Amino acid sequence: MSRSAHPAGPRHADVLPEGHYSAPPTDLNALDSKVWAETVTRDTDGVLTVGGIDVRRLAEEFGTPAYFLDEDDFRARARSWRTAFGDDADVFYAGKAFLSRAVVRWLHEEGLNLDVCSGGELATALSAGMPAERIAFHGNNKSTDEIRRAVEAGVGRIVLDSFQEIVRVAHIAQELGTRQRVQIRITVGVEAHTHEFIATAHEDQKFGIPLAGGQAAEAVRRALTLDGLELIGIHSHIGSQIFDMSGFEVAAHRVVGLLRDIRDEHGVELPEIDLGGGLGIAYTSDDDPREPHEIAKALTEIVTRECDAARLATPRISVEPGRAIVGPTAFTLYEVGTVKPLDGLRTYVSVDGGMSDNIRTALYDAEYSVALASRVSEAEPMLCRVVGKHCESGDIVVKDAFLPGDLAPGDLIAVPATGAYCRSMASNYNHVVRPPVVAVRDGEARVIVRRETEEDLLRLDVG
């Protein structure tokens, strides 16, 4: 049992007493396939490889820290979601997890749609050739410029998040002489089993229009009366890094109840329902995420059962996996700088990155795994805390993990499952430049997002 039963943080989890840690693994050199990307393995010398390439070679060519993304694994996961839901549903990759033009092209080629939530994400999607009709535009405070650009581009749907936005989108669409397809995001009063900062369907938060008090019903009424809008469905997202399907069941029951009320009051059966994303991945060996086909089966059965009970035709389902696709496909490679034992406590291992390339541990109290990557070791395990180089005591990458007792400066260590929300939330804290993202496939590696340079930082500083 880990200190926290939930990798998003301990708020809703069973937490062991402070100072109590899991027993060290029997083999520090073993790689759990749940946690690592598909092509990650150790070669005959025990060195970590991805896509057939030795991490020592990758570090020499691309430097550290760096994110290395297994392209074959990304594509396979995208296909598995598309296949699991079939032609009667839509899969929108949540671009906020990680987005680049290469990723957009992979998604297009694998038949997925794309969910964006800013003008920058929209620009990236369009510049990489994603058809606008396969793009959904989210966000709780879209600017008029962003809305105009989305409508002009012809995005397939805009998810309305407030009463002001209903009017805003309708007005812009009418100005442009079109009807914009929209969904209304509602909050259904379900608090997902996750950290409070990533639980998004309880009433006291910034997203969506509450179902309670008739607000969602009023939003629907207004949207149906405006000529610039074509209301196609209801959207619900209950949180992130979720393993338990019970929250989706409650959410679907309440969303379908709203669809029934819309039919009864307005004589309209909306054709779509979007259940959002938020399905969890394995950050540690204790995590046990569901496979896409299991999720598809469960969600389809839930919605069908609720619609049958309400005597509604089953609407077309949409889902928005982001982390579940890209999260497991990448790891971050660091070089060890210092090793500082603290008697009776733990050993602090400082690396050449930190909270600027992975803020999740500091922000969500998230848990990660870590492994010695540049060699194997038969040394006894030591309890470690992997920390970064920033002037912040909360600059922690991996809170508690076991690494070999002979770990030394210059060793390479790798933190898996960093494909989601690491590069996309990266910062220049302490004026540290952001790492590159390197895609690896079939023995070849190429930069898809280059490393920032100090010249980049100075170029933005106009004096």
Backbone torsions as a table, in degrees:
resi	resn	phi	psi	omega
1	MET	NA	135.4	-179.7
2	SER	-87.1	170.5	178.6
3	ARG	-60.4	-37.5	178.6
4	SER	-123.8	131.8	-179.1
5	ALA	-80.6	-2.8	-179.2
6	HIS	-132.8	122.9	-173.4
7	PRO	-69.1	-16.0	175.7
8	ALA	-74.8	-15.7	-179.8
9	GLY	141.5	165.3	-171.4
10	PRO	-87.1	1.2	-171.8
11	ARG	-57.1	-44.5	-178.1
12	HIS	-105.8	18.9	-173.0
13	ALA	-119.1	167.1	174.0
14	ASP	-81.4	120.4	-175.2
15	VAL	-109.3	130.1	177.2
16	LEU	-75.0	161.0	-179.5
17	PRO	-58.1	147.6	178.6
18	GLU	-55.9	135.8	179.8
19	GLY	89.8	-4.5	178.8
20	HIS	-97.2	124.0	-177.2
21	TYR	-126.7	156.2	175.5
22	SER	-62.4	154.9	175.1
23	ALA	-65.4	148.5	178.2
24	PRO	-62.4	151.0	178.8
25	PRO	-65.5	154.5	-179.7
26	THR	-69.8	-26.1	-179.9
27	ASP	-137.4	106.3	-179.1
28	LEU	-67.9	-17.0	-177.8
29	ASN	-90.4	-8.6	-178.5
30	ALA	-72.1	148.9	179.0
31	LEU	-119.1	118.8	179.5
32	ASP	-78.5	119.0	-176.9
33	SER	-63.1	-20.6	177.0
34	LYS	-66.8	-29.6	-170.0
35	VAL	-99.0	-32.3	-174.1
36	TRP	-98.9	154.8	177.8
37	ALA	-62.5	159.4	-169.5
38	GLU	-56.8	-41.8	-174.6
39	THR	-95.0	7.0	178.1
40	VAL	-77.6	129.2	179.0
41	THR	-154.4	-178.3	172.3
42	ARG	-110.8	140.8	178.7
43	ASP	-81.9	-173.7	-175.8
44	THR	-63.9	-20.9	176.1
45	ASP	-91.8	0.5	179.5
46	GLY	84.7	9.6	-179.6
47	VAL	-86.5	139.0	179.4
48	LEU	-65.1	135.6	174.9
49	THR	-129.7	155.2	172.7
50	VAL	-139.2	132.5	-176.8
51	GLY	57.9	25.5	179.8
52	GLY	84.2	6.9	-176.7
53	ILE	-112.6	131.4	178.5
54	ASP	-65.0	132.1	-178.6
55	VAL	-64.9	-25.4	177.0
56	ARG	-64.8	-39.3	176.6
57	ARG	-66.5	-41.4	178.6
58	LEU	-62.4	-43.3	180.0
59	ALA	-63.5	-39.5	-179.9
60	GLU	-65.6	-39.3	-176.5
61	GLU	-81.0	-39.7	-171.2
62	PHE	-112.3	-9.1	180.0
63	GLY	79.8	174.8	175.1
64	THR	-133.1	155.2	-8.3
65	PRO	-69.6	156.8	177.6
66	ALA	-156.8	148.9	174.5
67	TYR	-95.6	128.3	177.0
68	PHE	-113.8	121.3	-171.4
69	LEU	-111.9	125.5	179.1
70	ASP	-81.2	101.6	-174.8
71	GLU	-63.3	-41.4	179.5
72	ASP	-60.8	-40.0	179.4
73	ASP	-66.4	-42.9	178.2
74	PHE	-58.2	-49.1	-178.4
75	ARG	-62.6	-41.0	-179.5
76	ALA	-64.2	-41.3	179.2
77	ARG	-67.2	-40.3	176.7
78	ALA	-60.5	-45.2	179.6
79	ARG	-63.7	-37.9	-178.3
80	SER	-64.9	-35.9	176.2
81	TRP	-69.8	-42.2	179.3
82	ARG	-62.6	-44.1	-178.9
83	THR	-67.7	-40.5	-176.8
84	ALA	-60.8	-38.9	-176.7
85	PHE	-92.0	-19.7	173.6
86	GLY	70.2	-168.3	-174.2
87	ASP	-79.1	-11.1	-177.3
88	ASP	-94.0	10.3	179.4
89	ALA	-144.2	167.2	-179.7
90	ASP	-121.1	135.3	176.2
91	VAL	-112.5	117.0	177.7
92	PHE	-107.3	116.7	174.4
93	TYR	-69.1	129.7	-179.8
94	ALA	-81.0	100.7	-173.5
95	GLY	-60.5	-22.4	-178.3
96	LYS	-62.4	-24.4	-179.5
97	ALA	-63.6	-48.6	171.4
98	PHE	-170.8	130.1	-178.0
99	LEU	-136.3	135.3	170.6
100	SER	-151.1	168.6	-178.8
101	ARG	-66.6	-33.2	175.9
102	ALA	-63.2	-44.2	179.0
103	VAL	-61.4	-41.8	178.1
104	VAL	-58.6	-43.5	179.9
105	ARG	-64.6	-40.4	177.8
106	TRP	-60.7	-44.7	-179.5
107	LEU	-61.6	-44.2	179.3
108	HIS	-59.7	-45.8	-178.3
109	GLU	-66.7	-30.5	-178.5
110	GLU	-91.3	1.2	172.5
111	GLY	85.4	18.0	177.9
112	LEU	-94.2	156.9	170.8
113	ASN	-91.8	178.6	-174.6
114	LEU	-136.9	133.9	175.9
115	ASP	-105.4	124.1	177.7
116	VAL	-120.0	159.6	-179.0
117	CYS	-139.8	23.2	174.3
118	SER	-160.2	165.5	175.9
119	GLY	-62.4	-35.4	178.8
120	GLY	-65.9	-42.5	177.1
121	GLU	-65.8	-39.2	177.8
122	LEU	-62.4	-44.0	-180.0
123	ALA	-62.7	-40.7	178.4
124	THR	-62.4	-44.9	-178.7
125	ALA	-61.7	-47.7	-177.4
126	LEU	-68.5	-37.8	-178.2
127	SER	-68.0	-23.8	179.9
128	ALA	-93.8	2.3	172.9
129	GLY	94.2	12.4	175.1
130	MET	-69.1	123.9	178.0
131	PRO	-57.7	133.5	-174.8
132	ALA	-58.9	-33.8	-177.9
133	GLU	-68.3	-12.6	177.2
134	ARG	-100.2	15.5	-179.5
135	ILE	-111.3	134.9	170.1
136	ALA	-109.4	140.1	-177.1
137	PHE	-115.2	113.6	178.4
138	HIS	-99.5	-175.8	172.5
139	GLY	128.1	140.2	-177.7
140	ASN	-87.6	-9.2	-179.2
141	ASN	-150.2	61.4	179.3
142	LYS	-67.6	134.1	177.7
143	SER	-74.3	161.7	177.8
144	THR	-62.7	-34.3	177.8
145	ASP	-65.5	-43.5	178.6
146	GLU	-63.1	-43.1	179.4
147	ILE	-62.7	-44.2	-179.4
148	ARG	-61.3	-44.4	179.8
149	ARG	-62.8	-39.1	180.0
150	ALA	-66.9	-43.8	-179.5
151	VAL	-67.7	-42.9	179.0
152	GLU	-61.2	-37.3	-179.5
153	ALA	-71.7	-24.5	-179.6
154	GLY	87.5	38.3	-179.4
155	VAL	-60.7	149.4	-174.0
156	GLY	-67.9	-27.9	177.5
157	ARG	-161.5	146.9	169.2
158	ILE	-116.9	131.3	-179.8
159	VAL	-93.1	111.9	-176.5
160	LEU	-78.6	135.0	-170.7
161	ASP	-119.6	-3.5	-178.0
162	SER	-160.6	165.9	176.8
163	PHE	-64.3	-38.5	179.0
164	GLN	-62.0	-37.8	-177.1
165	GLU	-70.9	-31.1	176.3
166	ILE	-56.6	-48.5	-179.0
167	VAL	-69.1	-41.5	-176.6
168	ARG	-60.0	-49.8	-178.4
169	VAL	-66.5	-42.2	-180.0
170	ALA	-60.7	-42.6	-178.8
171	HIS	-64.2	-45.2	-178.7
172	ILE	-66.5	-41.4	178.9
173	ALA	-61.8	-42.4	178.7
174	GLN	-64.5	-40.6	177.2
175	GLU	-57.6	-36.7	-177.5
176	LEU	-90.3	2.5	175.5
177	GLY	69.9	38.1	-178.8
178	THR	-141.1	169.2	170.4
179	ARG	-112.1	124.9	-177.8
180	GLN	-94.5	127.6	174.8
181	ARG	-70.4	131.1	-175.7
182	VAL	-138.4	155.9	164.8
183	GLN	-120.7	158.5	175.3
184	ILE	-109.5	124.9	177.4
185	ARG	-85.4	124.4	179.3
186	ILE	-116.6	153.9	171.8
187	THR	-103.6	124.2	-168.4
188	VAL	-99.5	3.3	178.2
189	GLY	79.2	25.2	177.1
190	VAL	-107.0	120.5	177.3
191	GLU	-98.1	107.4	-175.8
192	ALA	-67.6	155.8	178.9
193	HIS	-76.8	82.0	-175.5
194	THR	-160.7	-178.5	179.2
195	HIS	-68.7	145.8	-174.4
196	GLU	-60.5	-27.5	-177.9
197	PHE	-77.3	-14.8	179.6
198	ILE	-122.5	15.2	169.8
199	ALA	-93.6	122.0	-165.2
200	THR	-124.8	13.3	-178.0
201	ALA	-121.1	-0.7	172.0
202	HIS	-77.4	162.0	-169.5
203	GLU	-69.0	-34.3	-171.5
204	ASP	-86.5	66.7	175.2
205	GLN	-160.1	175.1	-165.3
206	LYS	-82.9	-15.8	-171.7
207	PHE	-89.8	143.1	166.5
208	GLY	75.5	178.9	179.1
209	ILE	-113.4	125.0	-174.3
210	PRO	-61.7	139.7	172.0
211	LEU	-69.9	-34.5	-177.6
212	ALA	-64.0	148.1	174.9
213	GLY	72.8	12.0	177.2
214	GLY	76.8	9.6	-176.8
215	GLN	-67.8	-42.8	179.3
216	ALA	-63.2	-41.0	179.0
217	ALA	-61.6	-38.9	178.4
218	GLU	-68.4	-37.6	177.1
219	ALA	-62.1	-41.6	177.7
220	VAL	-62.1	-45.5	-179.2
221	ARG	-57.9	-45.4	-179.0
222	ARG	-65.2	-43.8	-178.4
223	ALA	-62.4	-36.5	-179.1
224	LEU	-70.1	-20.5	-177.1
225	THR	-92.5	-9.9	-173.4
226	LEU	-96.2	127.8	-174.5
227	ASP	-65.1	-26.8	-176.3
228	GLY	-79.8	-3.9	-175.1
229	LEU	-119.4	143.3	168.5
230	GLU	-118.8	102.1	-177.4
231	LEU	-76.9	117.0	-176.2
232	ILE	-108.3	-11.7	-179.0
233	GLY	173.1	-176.3	-178.8
234	ILE	-115.1	141.8	-179.4
235	HIS	-118.0	137.7	176.7
236	SER	-140.8	133.1	176.7
237	HIS	-135.6	121.5	-170.5
238	ILE	-99.0	-7.5	179.0
239	GLY	151.1	-166.4	-176.4
240	SER	-134.5	156.4	179.0
241	GLN	56.6	55.4	-175.2
242	ILE	-109.1	135.2	176.3
243	PHE	-108.8	-25.7	-172.9
244	ASP	-91.5	124.7	-177.0
245	MET	-79.6	-7.6	-175.1
246	SER	-62.5	-33.8	178.2
247	GLY	-63.7	-38.8	177.2
248	PHE	-65.3	-34.5	-179.6
249	GLU	-65.1	-44.4	178.3
250	VAL	-65.9	-42.7	-179.8
251	ALA	-61.8	-45.2	-179.5
252	ALA	-62.1	-40.2	178.6
253	HIS	-58.7	-42.6	-177.0
254	ARG	-76.3	-36.5	177.3
255	VAL	-65.4	-44.6	179.3
256	VAL	-64.3	-34.8	174.4
257	GLY	-60.3	-39.1	176.3
258	LEU	-66.9	-42.1	177.5
259	LEU	-59.1	-39.2	178.0
260	ARG	-64.0	-43.3	179.7
261	ASP	-64.5	-37.2	178.2
262	ILE	-63.4	-43.2	177.6
263	ARG	-61.3	-46.0	-175.7
264	ASP	-67.5	-35.4	-175.9
265	GLU	-88.4	-38.1	-172.6
266	HIS	-113.0	-6.4	-179.0
267	GLY	69.8	25.5	-176.8
268	VAL	-123.5	130.8	171.1
269	GLU	-104.6	108.9	-179.1
270	LEU	-67.8	137.6	-169.7
271	PRO	-85.7	-7.3	-174.2
272	GLU	-135.1	152.1	172.6
273	ILE	-140.1	127.5	179.7
274	ASP	-110.4	119.2	-178.1
275	LEU	-94.7	8.5	176.2
276	GLY	72.3	-157.4	-179.2
277	GLY	-127.0	-132.2	174.7
278	GLY	92.7	4.6	-179.7
279	LEU	-71.6	138.5	-170.8
280	GLY	-80.7	165.0	174.5
281	ILE	-125.5	171.6	178.1
282	ALA	-88.3	113.1	170.8
283	TYR	-92.7	-28.1	177.0
284	THR	-133.6	169.8	-179.0
285	SER	-67.0	-17.3	179.1
286	ASP	-75.4	-17.3	-176.3
287	ASP	-83.1	145.2	-176.8
288	ASP	-136.1	75.9	-177.8
289	PRO	-72.7	157.9	177.9
290	ARG	-84.2	153.0	176.2
291	GLU	-79.9	154.2	-179.0
292	PRO	-54.1	-40.5	-178.7
293	HIS	-66.3	-31.9	176.2
294	GLU	-68.6	-41.8	179.9
295	ILE	-65.4	-45.1	-179.8
296	ALA	-60.3	-44.9	-179.7
297	LYS	-62.2	-45.9	-178.0
298	ALA	-64.4	-46.6	-177.8
299	LEU	-66.6	-40.8	179.2
300	THR	-63.4	-43.7	178.9
301	GLU	-64.1	-40.8	179.8
302	ILE	-61.6	-51.0	-177.0
303	VAL	-65.4	-43.0	179.9
304	THR	-61.4	-44.3	-179.7
305	ARG	-62.5	-44.5	-178.9
306	GLU	-66.3	-39.3	-179.9
307	CYS	-69.6	-38.6	176.4
308	ASP	-59.9	-42.5	-179.8
309	ALA	-65.1	-32.4	-179.5
310	ALA	-90.8	0.8	-178.8
311	ARG	58.1	45.1	176.4
312	LEU	-114.4	148.7	168.8
313	ALA	-66.4	139.4	-178.9
314	THR	-67.7	120.5	-179.2
315	PRO	-73.8	165.3	175.1
316	ARG	-70.2	129.7	-176.5
317	ILE	-93.3	139.7	170.1
318	SER	-121.7	146.1	174.2
319	VAL	-133.2	161.6	-173.1
320	GLU	-134.4	66.6	176.3
321	PRO	-72.8	132.3	173.7
322	GLY	-124.2	-67.8	176.6
323	ARG	-54.2	-41.0	-175.2
324	ALA	-64.1	-21.6	176.9
325	ILE	-94.0	-54.5	-171.1
326	VAL	-89.9	-25.2	-174.2
327	GLY	-53.1	-53.3	-176.1
328	PRO	-75.6	-8.3	-170.2
329	THR	-85.7	-5.3	-175.0
330	ALA	-132.5	154.8	169.8
331	PHE	-134.5	158.1	176.8
332	THR	-104.4	129.5	179.8
333	LEU	-103.0	126.9	-179.9
334	TYR	-122.3	158.1	168.3
335	GLU	-106.3	134.1	178.7
336	VAL	-72.4	132.0	178.4
337	GLY	-102.5	-48.8	178.8
338	THR	-138.0	152.6	175.9
339	VAL	-127.3	114.8	-171.1
340	LYS	-122.4	98.8	178.1
341	PRO	-73.7	136.6	172.5
342	LEU	-117.0	110.3	-173.0
343	ASP	-54.8	131.0	176.6
344	GLY	79.0	-3.5	-179.1
345	LEU	-117.2	-87.8	-178.5
346	ARG	-162.7	177.1	175.1
347	THR	-106.7	129.9	177.7
348	TYR	-91.8	122.2	179.4
349	VAL	-109.2	112.6	-178.0
350	SER	-96.1	133.5	-178.9
351	VAL	-118.0	173.4	-173.0
352	ASP	-87.3	16.5	172.6
353	GLY	-129.8	-136.2	177.6
354	GLY	140.9	-143.9	-173.2
355	MET	-65.9	-16.0	176.2
356	SER	-73.9	-22.6	177.0
357	ASP	-110.7	-10.6	173.3
358	ASN	-151.5	95.3	-177.6
359	ILE	-85.7	-8.8	-169.0
360	ARG	-64.7	-34.9	179.5
361	THR	-65.5	-43.4	178.9
362	ALA	-71.0	-37.1	-173.8
363	LEU	-81.2	-42.7	-174.2
364	TYR	-114.9	1.9	-173.8
365	ASP	60.7	35.0	-174.7
366	ALA	-72.2	155.5	179.5
367	GLU	-109.7	143.5	178.0
368	TYR	-135.6	164.3	170.9
369	SER	-101.0	168.6	177.5
370	VAL	-155.8	150.2	179.2
371	ALA	-144.1	146.7	168.9
372	LEU	-66.5	126.1	-170.0
373	ALA	-108.1	-28.4	-170.5
374	SER	-89.4	-4.0	179.2
375	ARG	-168.4	171.6	169.5
376	VAL	-99.7	162.2	179.1
377	SER	-145.6	141.0	174.5
378	GLU	-103.3	9.3	-179.1
379	ALA	-67.3	157.4	176.9
380	GLU	-64.6	147.5	-179.9
381	PRO	-71.3	146.2	173.8
382	MET	-126.4	141.8	178.2
383	LEU	-73.1	124.4	-174.0
384	CYS	-126.0	158.8	164.4
385	ARG	-124.5	119.4	179.5
386	VAL	-88.5	121.2	-174.8
387	VAL	-126.0	164.5	-177.3
388	GLY	-98.1	-166.5	-173.4
389	LYS	-104.3	8.7	-173.7
390	HIS	-87.5	156.7	-180.0
391	CYS	-81.7	69.4	-176.9
392	GLU	-159.0	124.6	-178.8
393	SER	-66.7	-22.4	177.6
394	GLY	-85.5	9.4	-178.9
395	ASP	-78.2	77.4	-176.0
396	ILE	-119.1	133.3	176.6
397	VAL	-96.1	-51.1	176.4
398	VAL	-128.7	118.4	-173.0
399	LYS	-64.1	-54.0	-175.6
400	ASP	-142.7	121.7	179.5
401	ALA	-154.3	162.5	176.6
402	PHE	-105.6	129.1	174.9
403	LEU	-127.9	162.0	-178.0
404	PRO	-62.3	144.8	-177.5
405	GLY	-66.6	-14.6	178.9
406	ASP	-98.5	15.7	177.3
407	LEU	-55.6	138.5	-174.0
408	ALA	-142.0	158.9	173.6
409	PRO	-53.8	138.9	-177.3
410	GLY	98.1	-19.9	175.1
411	ASP	-66.0	151.2	173.1
412	LEU	-100.8	133.3	173.4
413	ILE	-123.5	151.5	-176.5
414	ALA	-125.1	136.8	176.6
415	VAL	-111.7	114.4	-176.9
416	PRO	-81.1	173.3	175.4
417	ALA	59.9	41.4	179.7
418	THR	-111.3	21.0	179.8
419	GLY	-72.9	-25.8	-176.7
420	ALA	-109.0	135.3	171.3
421	TYR	62.1	22.0	173.5
422	CYS	-106.3	-65.4	175.5
423	ARG	-63.9	-36.6	-176.6
424	SER	-69.5	-23.4	178.1
425	MET	-107.6	9.7	-177.2
426	ALA	-65.8	155.7	-176.7
427	SER	-137.1	175.3	174.9
428	ASN	-105.8	32.4	179.5
429	TYR	-53.8	137.0	-173.4
430	ASN	61.7	19.7	-177.9
431	HIS	57.9	34.9	172.5
432	VAL	-85.0	133.9	-177.9
433	VAL	-78.1	147.9	-177.5
434	ARG	-77.4	143.3	-175.9
435	PRO	-72.4	164.7	175.5
436	PRO	-82.0	163.2	168.3
437	VAL	-111.8	124.0	-176.1
438	VAL	-117.4	121.1	177.0
439	ALA	-88.1	134.0	-178.2
440	VAL	-121.6	134.4	-179.9
441	ARG	-159.7	127.6	173.1
442	ASP	51.6	46.7	175.4
443	GLY	79.3	6.7	178.2
444	GLU	-124.4	145.7	179.4
445	ALA	-129.5	139.5	178.4
446	ARG	-144.8	144.8	178.3
447	VAL	-74.0	128.3	173.3
448	ILE	-108.3	-21.9	168.8
449	VAL	-135.5	117.0	-172.4
450	ARG	-75.6	159.3	174.6
451	ARG	-67.1	137.0	172.0
452	GLU	-68.2	158.6	177.4
453	THR	-123.2	165.1	175.5
454	GLU	-63.4	-29.3	176.1
455	GLU	-63.2	-35.8	176.1
456	ASP	-61.2	-43.3	-179.8
457	LEU	-63.7	-44.9	-176.7
458	LEU	-70.1	-30.3	179.7
459	ARG	-63.7	-33.2	179.4
460	LEU	-79.2	-22.3	-177.8
461	ASP	-87.8	99.4	-173.0
462	VAL	-83.3	2.5	174.7
463	GLY	82.0	NA	NA
